[in-house]
């Protein structure tokens, strides 16, 4: 089950790391990969929970 039940929720990199049980540095490596569904707002990085589910194929 995902961290939030609302599929339109935006996750921070820390939320992503906690949810996937990986370190923050690994989460930053992941969000910087080509093809990873990330939203950059200036220096802020957000991940759409809906797009993350599609990327993870769940």
N, C-alpha and C positions, 0 to 999 in steps of 0.2 A: 504494500500500500504506500502511496506517495505521502509526502510530508503534509500536503494540503489536499483537501477534497475538491477545491475549486480548480478546474482545469485551466482557467484563464490567469492563474496566479503567476507572478514573476518571482523567480528565485534569485538570491544573491549567490555569489561564488561560495560563500561560507555555508549557505543552505544546501547547495549542491554537494559540497564536500561531506556535510553531515548526513545527508540522505544516502549518498552512495558509499559512505563509510570509507572515505579516502582522505588524505591530507589536503590542506588548502593549496599547497604547492602543486600537487597532482591535479587538483581541480582547475587551477590556473593553466596548467599545461593542456588539459582537456579543452578548456574554452578557447584556447588559442589555436587549436587544430583546425585545419581547413575543413569546412563542411559541418562543423558543430553549430547547432542553432543558438546563436548568441545575439543579444541586443545590446549595442553599445550606445550609451547616452553620455557623450563627453567622456569622462574618465570612469563613469559607472558602467558596470557590466551586469546584465540581467539575463536570465535564461527563462524562456517561456516553458512552463511545466507541460503544456500540451505538445509543443515541439520536441521537448526532451523525451517524452513518452514515444513519439514517432521515431526519433533518432535511436532509441534503445530497442525499438520493435516490440513494445509491450502495450 
